[in-house]
Structures are given as structure tokens and as C-alpha cells.
């Protein structure tokens, strides 16, 4: 450690004093800014994240709702391999009809800084044709990380929120998803993931929503609280902050950073349209230039009628069924409304609701406004 680093690094008492000082500053900022938010709600610490784990296992003890082994041979192979490890050999050319076993995938998220001996929740999902995992138990399953190493071992009784029932006539009912369940605290951590949290002379805060304005304001708040030159904005996402090297001091220092309050920048004007559900979300910053909009719809109704054509008594013809089709076209009266200059979200919603426009009509109106250059917002279709 260089002399400059030793000079800058605060002592534990100085850090406590700074913590109380920044708490008072945060209260003052919160009183002066109505939309101030905590840093922990706006940004995350780089490198402090969870890691995904996945494994393959077997759920046993099912009440006849397991895999149909004739269609899922991998379930039988898994059972044979497991029994062979216990000294049980299944004779060749034998096809065991197991209805109480299901092949499953097990996945979980290893929290940051998780240590061996801690427990985590796991999710169990059927990969065969098992109809339900209710009442089953997951046998010991290793959970692997992206590097192929085993980081946890899972085992326990599966909790299922759904159920399925079927009658003798083929009728059935299903509530929720019975082929998937969870095991609270079902896995024990066997290995921790190394991090560089305390190996660098700084920590990096990554904003959840990129914004040059928010990054600048956060940098100013940190420098005002801890001294000029403590933080610097690298881009619209990352802010690098100098931090003490002592692990205990760094932990308290990051806690102090996360409890700072800052006013985030105004998000961009956006209109988000979900094409599958018809959901439309309009941000408060959307503005519309002067425009006149006409909204109407055309409906076509086709009705089929069937009549009977019967020949005369002495005729040689036969009675036949003759179809008759009637087509009706209705065009609802088009509504026209005018947007004045610079209308806001509330005015847009009231204008559209006043004419009874449906979500699909609203999508068409917004697309037409954008093509006309009257919609000042990003139109995003998902």
C-alpha cells in the first residue's frame, strides 16, 4: 500500500463519523428533493451478484404420477445407474414399469458471498411426462455452476402448489402447474464463489437504468459527502468510488454509499406496446404535437342459414338441404378528436377514453401519430 493510499484510507472511527454525517445529509436531501431515492434502489455493486446452478435428478415416491418409462427411457437408465451404485443390478432385457419416479431438472441461484454450510432454495421441474410431482422427494442431486464445478447438493421433499385430477371418462382438471415444485432450503452450499470485492482500491456502482444525468448527480452526492475526488462517473452506467482496503471498513463504507439519496434523472419519453396482450404503457414524458385523429372500426358479420328444398309429390327429385348466407357490414361512426400542442399523458388518456377506443385502436392511433411526426416519444413494440 502506498503512502497516498494510507493517508486517504479512513480509520474506523472516522468512517463512523462520516456515516452519521451522510445520514444527516441524506435526510436533508430527502427533504429538499421530493423524488430522491436511495442508491441501493438505483444501482448495484459490480461483482456482487448471484450465480445460477443447475442439476439433473430423480423425484421418487410419487403416487402413480411419474414418467411413463416406455416414452422416457432416460428415466429408466437413471434408475439403473443409481441402483447399480448401491449394488443392485437389474437383469438384462428387463423394462421396469415405474410410475412413481420422475426425471427432473433442479435449478437454484447461489447468493453472493454464500459460504459452505448455508442453505438455499431450489426449484424442481419435470423434464419427462410426469403429470404431478406432488408427494415426491428429490434424492441427492449435485448442482453445477457454469464452470462445471459442484457448488451445492440438493435433496428433500417437493412442495407443489398445483394439482391434477382425471376421471374414468377422460375428463380432467388441472390447477396451476403440478409438474413443477420447490424445496425451501433444499440445497446445502458446498463451495463458495471467489470474488474481488476487497481486492481493488475502489468499488464500482452500476446503475440499473442507464442515465448520464443520474450518474452525474450520484457522483456529485458522493463527492460532497466523502470529499472531492472520491467518485468519478465512467459512463452512463458505472460510477467508480474509492474505498478502504480493510474488509470491515469496506463493508460499512458500501452500506453508507447505498443509503445515500439522489434524485434520478427524468426517464426518456417512451410508449411500450405489447403486441401479444395489447397492453400499452405510456410514460409521463410523452408529448404530442397538434394533430387531429379520427378513430372508427368496420365489422363484417356472416350468418349461415339452412333451408329444406322439397320437390313436388309426383316429381322425381329428392329432398335436399340448401345453405343460405347473409352478410352484414357495419361501420361505426368515426370519432374525431384534436390534440392541442404539448398535451401530456393525462390528456392523451382522457381523449382516447372519451371515444371508447380499444387497446388495438390506441395502438393504431399511436403508430399513426408517430408516422405523422406528432408523437415525441420512442415507440417500442415487444
Buried (B, 14 or more C-beta within 10 A) or exposed (E): EEEEEEEBBBEEEEBBEBBEEBBEBBEEBBEEEEEBBBBBEBBBBBBBBEBEBBBBBBBBBBEEBBBBBEEBEEBBEBBBEBEEEEEEEEEEEEEEEBBBBBBBBBBBBBBBEBEEEBBBEBBBBBBBBBBBBBBBBBBEBBBBBEEEEEBBBBBBBBEBEBBBEEEEEEEEEBEEBBBBBBBEEBBBBBBBBEEEBBEBBEBBBBBEEEBEEBBBBBBEBBBBBBEEEBBBBEEBBBBBBBBBBBEEBBBBBBEBBBBBBBBBBEEEBBBBBBEEEEEBEBBEBBBBBEBEBEBEBEEEEEEEEEEEEEEEEEEEEEEEEEEEEEEEEEEEEEBEBEBEEEBEBEEBEEBBEEBEBEBEBBBBBBBBBBEEEBBBBEBEEE
